[in-house]
Amino acid sequence: MERKRMLPVNKIIHINCDVKDYLEIGQFEPLQGNLKDKRPEDLDKLRKIIIEQGFDFPLFVCKVGGKNYTLDGHGRDIITTELKDEGYKFKRPDGVLGYWLPIVYVFAEDKKKAKEKLLYLNSRYGRITEEGLSQFLNENNHQIDFNSIKINLDLPELNLDKLELGKQFLKEKKEDMAPYEMAHVLISFPPNHYLEVKKFIDKLKSIHGVEIEQSAN
């Protein structure tokens, strides 16, 4: 009886999403061309995430004229092709082991419409702020250690090299936004009436929680 060959666990990448359709690596047709600049360091980050975390999200695909055009996932197509050549296999939720990747079909009547959808998909209709990110990271009982994952992130709105977010950041922000607890009183009067208002000013100064700003016009 032939002995089954066991793949090392580090050569198996788990697919962590449930879809009805799959395509085999090598069947994808890149659509974006040179629209995006794929830097080597960007692909290295993506490779690291796929190897360590698994394949979490399906690729969006338009099938036009018998070709499977990728609307997104161009970087993942590159990386998974490399991983296949290195002996990695992908394990689907149903246990099937091979070179299939999860996909979701997006309907487009022709390549022109598919390209339009690609631009919509890559458009950003919102911006991440430091404060918003901090609140997201520090949700009660669901905190995320930002400093341990930021090396793998790409958030162009923020300078991640200089950003150290955590509970202390949120605490400082709350302190910065604390309500002003003093009553500020501005008094303006002609110089020749100073003696008339001095007694009133002295009385206000004696009240706790009141600060005076005076101006002689």
Backbone as CSV, one residue per row, in Angstrom:
resi,resn,N_x,N_y,N_z,CA_x,CA_y,CA_z,C_x,C_y,C_z
1,MET,0.851,-1.200,0.000,0.000,0.000,0.000,0.877,1.237,0.000
2,GLU,0.579,2.183,-0.875,1.378,3.401,-0.987,1.150,4.315,0.215
3,ARG,2.246,4.779,0.778,2.164,5.666,1.939,1.786,7.072,1.502
4,LYS,0.789,7.648,2.180,0.375,8.995,1.854,1.409,10.005,2.316
5,ARG,1.658,10.973,1.477,2.618,12.029,1.814,1.922,13.105,2.626
6,MET,2.440,13.387,3.809,1.854,14.385,4.687,2.537,15.728,4.470
7,LEU,1.746,16.744,4.194,2.295,18.081,4.025,2.596,18.697,5.392
8,PRO,3.750,19.342,5.545,4.013,20.062,6.792,2.913,21.093,7.021
9,VAL,2.548,21.298,8.291,1.442,22.205,8.590,1.721,23.612,8.080
10,ASN,2.998,24.001,8.037,3.318,25.355,7.582,3.264,25.491,6.067
11,LYS,2.931,24.391,5.354,2.741,24.453,3.910,1.261,24.424,3.538
12,ILE,0.403,24.505,4.541,-1.033,24.540,4.300,-1.569,25.899,4.728
13,ILE,-2.275,26.561,3.822,-2.876,27.855,4.117,-4.389,27.676,4.156
14,HIS,-4.989,28.019,5.268,-6.428,27.828,5.446,-7.213,28.979,4.810
15,ILE,-8.279,28.621,4.125,-9.205,29.607,3.581,-10.267,29.866,4.646
16,ASN,-10.351,31.100,5.096,-11.193,31.445,6.254,-12.467,32.183,5.871
17,CYS,-13.034,31.832,4.743,-14.321,32.416,4.356,-15.123,31.348,3.613
18,ASP,-16.433,31.508,3.603,-17.316,30.503,3.018,-18.003,31.085,1.784
19,VAL,-17.725,30.526,0.634,-18.308,30.985,-0.623,-18.783,29.764,-1.410
20,LYS,-19.545,30.025,-2.463,-20.015,28.904,-3.286,-19.129,28.665,-4.498
21,ASP,-18.278,29.650,-4.849,-17.470,29.529,-6.061,-15.974,29.623,-5.753
22,TYR,-15.204,28.864,-6.500,-13.741,28.864,-6.397,-13.149,28.854,-7.798
23,LEU,-11.976,29.429,-7.930,-11.194,29.322,-9.162,-9.786,28.868,-8.819
24,GLU,-9.212,28.127,-9.712,-7.856,27.633,-9.480,-6.836,28.723,-9.781
25,ILE,-5.780,28.739,-8.992,-4.691,29.686,-9.220,-4.192,29.524,-10.661
26,GLY,-4.037,30.644,-11.357,-3.626,30.611,-12.752,-4.770,30.894,-13.709
27,GLN,-6.010,30.896,-13.187,-7.174,31.145,-14.037,-7.641,32.599,-13.982
28,PHE,-6.930,33.422,-13.234,-7.338,34.825,-13.080,-6.671,35.705,-14.130
29,GLU,-7.422,36.682,-14.597,-6.921,37.635,-15.585,-6.864,39.016,-14.923
30,PRO,-5.660,39.555,-14.675,-5.563,40.876,-14.042,-6.222,41.937,-14.908
31,LEU,-6.979,42.827,-14.268,-7.711,43.852,-15.001,-7.103,45.243,-14.829
32,GLN,-6.452,45.482,-13.708,-6.052,46.854,-13.399,-4.797,47.325,-14.124
33,GLY,-4.036,46.427,-14.714,-2.826,46.844,-15.428,-1.871,47.582,-14.499
34,ASN,-1.440,48.767,-14.910,-0.524,49.564,-14.098,-1.235,50.642,-13.285
35,LEU,-2.526,50.423,-13.045,-3.289,51.406,-12.281,-2.683,51.644,-10.904
36,LYS,-2.231,50.568,-10.259,-1.621,50.666,-8.934,-0.146,50.308,-9.005
37,ASP,0.617,50.952,-8.157,2.044,50.649,-8.040,2.240,49.623,-6.931
38,LYS,2.625,48.423,-7.292,2.848,47.367,-6.314,4.326,47.342,-5.930
39,ARG,4.633,47.888,-4.776,6.014,47.900,-4.313,6.372,46.553,-3.700
40,PRO,7.635,46.146,-3.799,8.037,44.858,-3.206,7.678,44.752,-1.730
41,GLU,7.824,45.855,-0.983,7.516,45.796,0.448,6.019,45.593,0.692
42,ASP,5.175,46.094,-0.224,3.737,45.871,-0.093,3.407,44.389,-0.278
43,LEU,4.006,43.787,-1.286,3.769,42.363,-1.539,4.324,41.501,-0.417
44,ASP,5.436,41.922,0.177,6.007,41.176,1.303,5.049,41.185,2.502
45,LYS,4.437,42.328,2.760,3.451,42.415,3.845,2.287,41.477,3.578
46,LEU,1.794,41.498,2.355,0.656,40.665,1.988,0.993,39.184,2.106
47,ARG,2.171,38.828,1.670,2.629,37.434,1.776,2.662,36.981,3.233
48,LYS,3.191,37.830,4.094,3.302,37.507,5.519,1.924,37.294,6.141
49,ILE,0.979,38.164,5.791,-0.367,38.043,6.338,-1.030,36.744,5.885
50,ILE,-0.899,36.404,4.598,-1.533,35.190,4.076,-0.940,33.947,4.736
51,ILE,0.364,33.916,4.891,1.013,32.746,5.500,0.633,32.619,6.969
52,GLU,0.604,33.732,7.690,0.359,33.692,9.135,-1.119,33.631,9.496
53,GLN,-1.965,34.342,8.733,-3.376,34.437,9.101,-4.289,33.556,8.257
54,GLY,-3.822,33.178,7.074,-4.667,32.431,6.168,-5.254,33.345,5.105
55,PHE,-6.118,32.789,4.278,-6.754,33.528,3.187,-8.146,33.915,3.659
56,ASP,-8.330,35.180,4.047,-9.534,35.591,4.770,-10.677,36.093,3.893
57,PHE,-10.370,36.643,2.723,-11.398,37.329,1.932,-11.427,36.800,0.496
58,PRO,-12.610,36.661,-0.071,-12.693,36.196,-1.463,-12.236,37.274,-2.447
59,LEU,-11.881,36.849,-3.627,-11.558,37.780,-4.702,-12.838,38.115,-5.468
60,PHE,-12.979,39.364,-5.876,-14.110,39.764,-6.705,-13.718,39.606,-8.174
61,VAL,-14.568,38.899,-8.909,-14.234,38.524,-10.282,-15.398,38.847,-11.220
62,CYS,-15.067,39.443,-12.371,-16.038,39.633,-13.454,-15.709,38.654,-14.572
63,LYS,-16.678,37.856,-14.948,-16.461,36.914,-16.044,-17.007,37.526,-17.325
64,VAL,-16.103,37.880,-18.234,-16.465,38.539,-19.488,-15.737,37.847,-20.634
65,GLY,-16.496,37.401,-21.622,-15.878,36.771,-22.785,-15.018,35.567,-22.456
66,GLY,-15.432,34.816,-21.449,-14.685,33.614,-21.079,-13.474,33.875,-20.206
67,LYS,-13.212,35.136,-19.852,-12.066,35.467,-19.002,-12.545,35.879,-17.611
68,ASN,-11.769,35.514,-16.599,-12.093,35.827,-15.215,-11.259,37.036,-14.772
69,TYR,-11.818,38.219,-14.945,-11.097,39.447,-14.625,-11.197,39.735,-13.119
70,THR,-10.067,39.968,-12.495,-10.054,40.291,-11.072,-10.300,41.783,-10.873
71,LEU,-11.329,42.099,-10.086,-11.598,43.491,-9.723,-10.707,43.924,-8.561
72,ASP,-10.460,42.996,-7.669,-9.480,43.227,-6.605,-8.727,41.918,-6.405
73,GLY,-7.752,41.929,-5.512,-6.998,40.702,-5.275,-5.846,40.492,-6.230
74,HIS,-5.429,41.558,-6.939,-4.310,41.400,-7.868,-3.028,41.013,-7.124
75,GLY,-2.810,41.637,-5.977,-1.631,41.290,-5.177,-1.712,39.877,-4.652
76,ARG,-2.900,39.469,-4.221,-3.064,38.102,-3.715,-2.886,37.070,-4.832
77,ASP,-3.271,37.444,-6.044,-3.048,36.553,-7.191,-1.556,36.323,-7.391
78,ILE,-0.779,37.407,-7.287,0.674,37.301,-7.439,1.274,36.427,-6.338
79,ILE,0.878,36.703,-5.103,1.460,35.999,-3.955,1.078,34.524,-3.953
80,THR,-0.195,34.219,-4.221,-0.610,32.816,-4.186,0.038,32.009,-5.309
81,THR,0.309,32.638,-6.434,1.032,31.948,-7.506,2.444,31.583,-7.031
82,GLU,3.091,32.525,-6.350,4.422,32.249,-5.785,4.352,31.129,-4.752
83,LEU,3.354,31.184,-3.882,3.234,30.167,-2.835,2.966,28.787,-3.421
84,LYS,2.178,28.732,-4.465,1.927,27.449,-5.133,3.240,26.867,-5.662
85,ASP,4.064,27.718,-6.281,5.352,27.268,-6.810,6.287,26.798,-5.704
86,GLU,6.052,27.306,-4.482,6.903,26.926,-3.348,6.379,25.698,-2.606
87,GLY,5.268,25.141,-3.080,4.749,23.919,-2.473,3.597,24.108,-1.505
88,TYR,3.110,25.314,-1.363,1.967,25.553,-0.486,0.672,25.072,-1.148
89,LYS,-0.245,24.602,-0.309,-1.592,24.275,-0.769,-2.598,25.025,0.091
90,PHE,-3.818,25.133,-0.439,-4.856,25.907,0.223,-5.996,24.973,0.629
91,LYS,-6.390,25.085,1.900,-7.416,24.188,2.437,-8.734,24.922,2.584
92,ARG,-9.742,24.460,1.881,-11.064,25.065,1.920,-11.787,24.669,3.204
93,PRO,-12.839,25.419,3.593,-13.599,25.056,4.796,-14.189,23.650,4.741
94,ASP,-14.461,23.131,3.519,-15.005,21.767,3.408,-13.919,20.705,3.451
95,GLY,-12.672,21.128,3.667,-11.581,20.180,3.822,-10.811,19.877,2.557
96,VAL,-11.304,20.340,1.404,-10.630,20.088,0.132,-9.304,20.843,0.116
97,LEU,-8.256,20.132,-0.270,-6.908,20.700,-0.298,-6.453,20.823,-1.748
98,GLY,-6.009,22.005,-2.136,-5.566,22.175,-3.514,-5.129,23.594,-3.775
99,TYR,-5.414,24.057,-4.987,-4.954,25.386,-5.410,-6.125,26.289,-5.791
100,TRP,-7.284,26.060,-5.172,-8.460,26.868,-5.462,-8.564,28.033,-4.483
101,LEU,-8.968,29.174,-5.007,-9.149,30.360,-4.177,-10.624,30.762,-4.190
102,PRO,-11.132,31.286,-3.075,-12.539,31.676,-3.004,-12.806,32.938,-3.813
103,ILE,-13.923,32.943,-4.519,-14.267,34.114,-5.331,-15.743,34.461,-5.172
104,VAL,-16.060,35.697,-5.494,-17.447,36.151,-5.635,-17.560,36.784,-7.013
105,TYR,-18.510,36.314,-7.809,-18.707,36.872,-9.142,-19.469,38.194,-9.054
106,VAL,-18.953,39.189,-9.769,-19.606,40.490,-9.898,-20.010,40.633,-11.361
107,PHE,-21.257,40.967,-11.615,-21.756,40.988,-12.988,-21.351,42.276,-13.715
108,ALA,-20.863,42.107,-14.933,-20.536,43.241,-15.812,-20.781,42.785,-17.245
109,GLU,-21.405,43.661,-18.035,-21.780,43.248,-19.392,-20.596,43.193,-20.338
110,ASP,-19.526,43.946,-20.023,-18.338,43.915,-20.869,-17.132,44.378,-20.056
111,LYS,-15.966,44.373,-20.690,-14.740,44.733,-19.991,-14.743,46.197,-19.548
112,LYS,-15.337,47.055,-20.356,-15.422,48.475,-20.014,-16.172,48.661,-18.698
113,LYS,-17.321,47.986,-18.555,-18.088,48.080,-17.323,-17.327,47.474,-16.146
114,ALA,-16.580,46.413,-16.420,-15.783,45.793,-15.362,-14.719,46.761,-14.852
115,LYS,-14.105,47.511,-15.771,-13.090,48.492,-15.373,-13.704,49.619,-14.553
116,GLU,-14.920,50.024,-14.918,-15.611,51.046,-14.128,-15.851,50.549,-12.710
117,LYS,-16.288,49.305,-12.589,-16.543,48.728,-11.267,-15.251,48.630,-10.464
118,LEU,-14.150,48.345,-11.131,-12.858,48.290,-10.451,-12.515,49.647,-9.829
119,LEU,-12.786,50.736,-10.571,-12.508,52.073,-10.038,-13.410,52.392,-8.855
120,TYR,-14.686,52.000,-8.926,-15.587,52.209,-7.795,-15.081,51.449,-6.570
121,LEU,-14.659,50.218,-6.804,-14.200,49.369,-5.710,-12.967,49.946,-5.023
122,ASN,-12.111,50.586,-5.809,-10.879,51.129,-5.250,-11.026,52.564,-4.750
123,SER,-12.210,53.147,-4.918,-12.445,54.492,-4.389,-12.681,54.418,-2.889
124,ARG,-12.221,55.458,-2.183,-12.389,55.505,-0.735,-13.387,56.605,-0.415
125,TYR,-14.487,56.209,0.206,-15.544,57.160,0.511,-15.568,57.508,2.001
126,GLY,-14.420,57.461,2.608,-14.270,57.808,4.015,-12.798,57.849,4.363
127,ARG,-12.461,58.522,5.448,-11.076,58.660,5.873,-10.920,58.207,7.317
128,ILE,-9.847,57.499,7.596,-9.545,57.059,8.961,-8.792,58.167,9.679
129,THR,-9.235,58.507,10.887,-8.557,59.510,11.696,-7.891,58.836,12.892
130,GLU,-6.938,59.532,13.503,-6.267,58.982,14.682,-7.269,58.712,15.800
131,GLU,-8.155,59.668,16.034,-9.125,59.509,17.111,-10.084,58.360,16.824
132,GLY,-10.566,58.292,15.579,-11.474,57.205,15.219,-10.796,55.846,15.328
133,LEU,-9.545,55.765,14.894,-8.798,54.512,14.984,-8.594,54.109,16.439
134,SER,-8.274,55.084,17.287,-8.049,54.792,18.701,-9.311,54.248,19.360
135,GLN,-10.451,54.845,19.054,-11.706,54.359,19.615,-12.015,52.950,19.117
136,PHE,-11.723,52.690,17.852,-11.952,51.364,17.280,-11.075,50.314,17.968
137,LEU,-9.821,50.674,18.214,-8.879,49.734,18.823,-9.194,49.450,20.278
138,ASN,-9.791,50.426,20.974,-9.947,50.329,22.420,-11.376,50.071,22.873
139,GLU,-12.163,49.462,22.013,-13.518,49.086,22.418,-13.455,48.179,23.642
140,ASN,-14.300,48.434,24.619,-14.294,47.658,25.857,-14.390,46.160,25.592
141,ASN,-13.474,45.413,26.207,-13.415,43.949,26.125,-13.025,43.423,24.747
142,HIS,-12.704,44.327,23.811,-12.310,43.883,22.473,-11.112,44.707,21.985
143,GLN,-10.184,45.002,22.883,-9.039,45.828,22.524,-8.095,45.102,21.571
144,ILE,-7.481,45.870,20.692,-6.502,45.349,19.733,-5.147,45.979,20.034
145,ASP,-4.106,45.162,20.035,-2.742,45.668,20.230,-2.247,46.224,18.893
146,PHE,-2.453,47.502,18.690,-2.128,48.135,17.416,-0.647,48.017,17.074
147,ASN,0.214,48.195,18.063,1.647,48.207,17.797,2.169,46.850,17.314
148,SER,1.415,45.781,17.584,1.849,44.454,17.144,1.417,44.135,15.716
149,ILE,0.461,44.912,15.166,-0.033,44.611,13.820,0.236,45.719,12.818
150,LYS,0.642,46.903,13.289,0.725,48.041,12.369,1.756,47.840,11.266
151,ILE,2.759,46.974,11.496,3.777,46.739,10.470,3.160,46.114,9.225
152,ASN,2.006,45.449,9.389,1.352,44.790,8.254,0.209,45.612,7.662
153,LEU,-0.006,46.822,8.184,-1.129,47.638,7.727,-0.687,48.660,6.689
154,ASP,-1.665,49.124,5.922,-1.438,50.209,4.965,-2.611,51.175,5.084
155,LEU,-2.425,52.205,5.890,-3.460,53.225,6.106,-2.876,54.558,5.661
156,PRO,-3.067,54.919,4.388,-2.377,56.073,3.819,-2.720,57.401,4.477
157,GLU,-3.866,57.482,5.185,-4.218,58.742,5.843,-3.321,59.041,7.036
158,LEU,-2.681,58.002,7.579,-1.936,58.145,8.824,-0.469,57.804,8.627
159,ASN,0.391,58.451,9.391,1.817,58.126,9.406,2.034,57.038,10.450
160,LEU,1.998,55.790,10.020,2.057,54.675,10.955,3.402,54.566,11.645
161,ASP,4.471,55.059,11.003,5.798,54.992,11.620,5.871,55.840,12.886
162,LYS,5.092,56.913,12.934,5.135,57.810,14.081,3.950,57.628,15.017
163,LEU,3.058,56.718,14.659,1.831,56.561,15.416,1.980,55.444,16.435
164,GLU,1.746,55.766,17.691,1.755,54.785,18.766,0.398,54.890,19.455
165,LEU,-0.541,54.069,19.034,-1.894,54.157,19.569,-2.128,53.083,20.612
166,GLY,-2.860,53.453,21.613,-3.209,52.513,22.663,-4.103,53.194,23.664
167,LYS,-4.253,52.607,24.839,-5.134,53.177,25.850,-4.665,54.558,26.277
168,GLN,-3.343,54.746,26.353,-2.827,56.031,26.796,-3.228,57.142,25.831
169,PHE,-3.213,56.838,24.523,-3.603,57.832,23.510,-5.045,58.262,23.739
170,LEU,-5.931,57.297,23.938,-7.333,57.619,24.135,-7.530,58.415,25.415
171,LYS,-6.784,58.049,26.469,-6.880,58.769,27.732,-6.452,60.221,27.557
172,GLU,-5.348,60.424,26.837,-4.864,61.782,26.615,-5.861,62.581,25.782
173,LYS,-6.488,61.947,24.783,-7.455,62.647,23.965,-8.653,63.083,24.808
174,LYS,-9.086,62.202,25.707,-10.211,62.551,26.557,-9.859,63.716,27.474
175,GLU,-8.607,63.689,27.974,-8.178,64.778,28.824,-8.123,66.086,28.045
176,ASP,-7.673,66.007,26.782,-7.611,67.210,25.948,-8.996,67.805,25.721
177,MET,-10.008,66.934,25.680,-11.355,67.396,25.382,-12.188,67.625,26.646
178,ALA,-11.545,67.611,27.839,-12.275,67.823,29.082,-12.914,69.203,29.091
179,PRO,-14.137,69.310,29.622,-14.819,70.617,29.629,-14.063,71.646,30.475
180,TYR,-14.118,72.885,30.036,-13.476,73.973,30.769,-14.360,74.333,31.960
181,GLU,-13.811,74.264,33.160,-14.622,74.375,34.364,-14.641,75.782,34.968
182,MET,-13.961,76.721,34.355,-13.964,78.092,34.852,-14.993,78.926,34.088
183,ALA,-15.612,79.880,34.793,-16.490,80.858,34.152,-15.640,82.065,33.761
184,HIS,-15.579,82.317,32.460,-14.738,83.401,31.958,-15.590,84.656,31.753
185,VAL,-15.204,85.741,32.424,-15.956,86.992,32.349,-15.084,88.068,31.707
186,LEU,-15.579,88.626,30.621,-14.880,89.715,29.948,-15.595,91.028,30.253
187,ILE,-14.835,91.972,30.809,-15.402,93.276,31.149,-14.648,94.343,30.366
188,SER,-15.385,95.162,29.657,-14.785,96.238,28.874,-15.432,97.564,29.291
189,PHE,-14.602,98.566,29.513,-15.138,99.846,29.980,-14.181,100.973,29.583
190,PRO,-14.676,102.203,29.519,-13.803,103.354,29.242,-12.835,103.567,30.406
191,PRO,-11.610,103.977,30.131,-10.610,104.151,31.194,-11.074,105.068,32.316
192,ASN,-11.825,106.081,32.002,-12.224,107.047,33.026,-13.311,106.526,33.964
193,HIS,-13.805,105.293,33.719,-14.809,104.699,34.597,-14.223,103.572,35.454
194,TYR,-12.911,103.446,35.480,-12.276,102.333,36.193,-12.685,102.291,37.652
195,LEU,-12.630,103.444,38.336,-12.946,103.472,39.757,-14.389,103.049,40.015
196,GLU,-15.272,103.327,39.082,-16.678,102.973,39.265,-16.898,101.455,39.203
197,VAL,-16.096,100.777,38.384,-16.306,99.327,38.213,-15.333,98.484,39.034
198,LYS,-14.347,99.135,39.665,-13.319,98.370,40.387,-13.929,97.509,41.486
199,LYS,-14.861,98.055,42.233,-15.478,97.301,43.324,-16.203,96.064,42.779
200,PHE,-16.860,96.232,41.658,-17.563,95.115,41.032,-16.576,94.035,40.571
201,ILE,-15.447,94.485,39.998,-14.423,93.538,39.537,-13.835,92.768,40.709
202,ASP,-13.532,93.456,41.800,-12.952,92.801,42.984,-13.915,91.759,43.546
203,LYS,-15.205,92.057,43.497,-16.189,91.102,44.006,-16.227,89.847,43.137
204,LEU,-16.153,90.037,41.816,-16.133,88.880,40.919,-14.893,88.026,41.124
205,LYS,-13.754,88.665,41.367,-12.500,87.943,41.564,-12.525,87.070,42.813
206,SER,-13.349,87.427,43.752,-13.417,86.666,44.996,-14.279,85.414,44.881
207,ILE,-14.991,85.285,43.770,-15.874,84.124,43.583,-15.072,82.962,43.001
208,HIS,-15.138,81.794,43.647,-14.411,80.612,43.175,-14.960,80.139,41.822
209,GLY,-14.060,79.868,40.907,-14.470,79.357,39.598,-14.705,80.431,38.566
210,VAL,-14.401,81.680,38.908,-14.586,82.781,37.974,-13.237,83.408,37.653
211,GLU,-12.957,83.604,36.367,-11.751,84.301,35.959,-12.145,85.548,35.189
212,ILE,-11.365,86.593,35.389,-11.701,87.906,34.842,-10.709,88.303,33.751
213,GLU,-11.251,88.773,32.658,-10.429,89.412,31.629,-10.989,90.816,31.446
214,GLN,-10.167,91.813,31.737,-10.671,93.173,31.662,-9.923,93.960,30.597
215,SER,-10.641,94.898,30.013,-10.063,95.737,28.974,-10.606,97.143,29.116
216,ALA,-9.694,98.103,29.105,-10.088,99.511,29.162,-10.030,100.078,27.746
217,ASN,-11.167,100.412,27.203,-11.221,100.906,25.829,-10.995,102.419,25.764
